[in-house]
């Protein structure tokens, strides 16, 4: 279910809750039960909405953290590759050239 569909369903649910009959001042048990049930449903919907908001925020944070970690990994890999290339060049520069030594002996 995508975000738009979810929001539409949530609005439908909220409108249905609003359309429920209000509890009257009559001492009838049925009316009192309906009022209590309506209040519990409203409280549940409010808690659900709060939980969903928290979940959205958490997911956004996790996506941000994942992207930052990927950027950092990429940066560190480039640094490691550059360091390896520099070390390889240094090793190649330090190796003696064997061809020059052999030519001097034959002259």
Backbone torsions as a table, in degrees:
resi	resn	phi	psi	omega
1	UNK	NA	127.1	-179.9
2	UNK	-84.7	173.6	-174.0
3	UNK	-63.0	-41.1	-178.0
4	UNK	-65.1	-45.0	178.3
5	UNK	-62.8	-42.5	179.3
6	UNK	-61.0	-46.5	-179.8
7	UNK	-62.4	-39.0	178.6
8	UNK	-63.6	-45.5	178.6
9	UNK	-63.5	-39.3	179.8
10	UNK	-64.3	-40.6	178.0
11	UNK	-64.6	-40.5	177.2
12	UNK	-60.6	-44.1	178.9
13	UNK	-62.1	-44.3	179.6
14	UNK	-63.3	-39.2	179.7
15	UNK	-68.7	-35.5	176.1
16	UNK	-65.0	-40.6	178.6
17	UNK	-64.6	-41.7	179.2
18	UNK	-64.5	-31.0	-178.0
19	UNK	-78.3	-11.4	179.9
20	UNK	-63.2	148.2	-179.0
21	UNK	-66.4	142.1	177.8
22	UNK	-73.6	151.3	175.3
23	UNK	-71.7	133.1	179.3
24	UNK	-95.5	175.6	-178.7
25	UNK	-81.3	0.6	-179.9
26	UNK	-68.5	145.5	-178.4
27	UNK	-79.3	13.7	-177.9
28	UNK	-64.4	136.9	179.1
29	UNK	-65.7	-36.7	-179.9
30	UNK	-63.3	-42.7	-179.6
31	UNK	-66.5	-41.1	178.2
32	UNK	-64.1	-40.8	178.4
33	UNK	-63.9	-42.5	179.5
34	UNK	-62.8	-43.2	178.9
35	UNK	-63.4	-43.6	178.0
36	UNK	-64.4	-42.3	179.6
37	UNK	-63.7	-41.6	178.7
38	UNK	-62.1	-43.2	178.7
39	UNK	-64.5	-39.1	177.8
40	UNK	-65.4	-40.5	179.0
41	UNK	-64.1	-44.0	178.3
42	UNK	-60.7	-42.9	179.2
43	UNK	-64.5	-40.4	178.9
44	UNK	-63.9	-42.7	179.3
45	UNK	-64.4	-40.8	178.7
46	UNK	-63.4	-42.2	177.4
47	UNK	-64.5	-40.6	178.2
48	UNK	-61.7	-44.6	179.4
49	UNK	-62.0	-41.8	178.4
50	UNK	-64.4	-41.0	178.4
51	UNK	-64.7	-39.9	178.6
52	UNK	-66.1	-39.6	176.7
53	UNK	-61.6	-42.8	178.3
54	UNK	-64.5	-41.6	178.7
55	UNK	-62.0	-43.7	178.2
56	UNK	-60.1	-44.3	179.0
57	UNK	-63.1	-42.3	179.5
58	UNK	-63.3	-42.5	179.8
59	UNK	-65.2	-41.3	178.0
60	UNK	-61.7	-40.9	178.3
61	UNK	-64.4	-44.0	-179.1
62	UNK	-63.4	-39.2	177.6
63	UNK	-65.0	-43.1	177.6
64	UNK	-60.2	-45.2	-179.2
65	UNK	-64.1	-41.4	178.7
66	UNK	-62.6	-44.2	179.2
67	UNK	-64.2	-40.0	178.6
68	UNK	-65.3	-40.7	179.1
69	UNK	-64.5	-41.2	178.1
70	UNK	-63.0	-43.7	178.0
71	UNK	-62.0	-42.7	-179.4
72	UNK	-65.0	-42.4	177.7
73	UNK	-61.4	-42.5	178.8
74	UNK	-61.9	-45.0	178.9
75	UNK	-61.7	-44.7	-179.1
76	UNK	-67.3	-35.6	177.0
77	UNK	-65.5	-40.9	177.1
78	UNK	-62.4	-40.6	178.4
79	UNK	-63.2	-42.6	-179.8
80	UNK	-65.2	-43.0	177.9
81	UNK	-63.1	-42.7	178.5
82	UNK	-63.0	-41.8	178.7
83	UNK	-63.1	-41.3	178.4
84	UNK	-64.5	-42.0	178.1
85	UNK	-63.7	-41.9	178.8
86	UNK	-63.4	-42.1	179.0
87	UNK	-64.9	-39.7	179.0
88	UNK	-65.6	-41.4	177.7
89	UNK	-63.4	-40.3	179.8
90	UNK	-63.9	-40.6	178.5
91	UNK	-65.0	-43.0	179.4
92	UNK	-64.6	-36.0	179.6
93	UNK	-70.1	-30.6	-177.3
94	UNK	-82.5	-19.3	-179.3
95	UNK	-68.5	132.3	177.5
96	UNK	-70.7	148.1	178.7
97	UNK	-86.5	110.1	-174.7
98	UNK	-72.5	-25.3	-178.6
99	UNK	-63.5	-39.2	-178.0
100	UNK	-68.9	-34.8	-179.2
101	UNK	-68.4	-38.4	-178.9
102	UNK	-71.4	-36.7	-178.9
103	UNK	-66.3	-33.7	-179.3
104	UNK	-68.1	-32.6	-179.4
105	UNK	-70.9	-32.1	-174.6
106	UNK	-82.7	-14.8	-179.2
107	UNK	-72.1	NA	NA
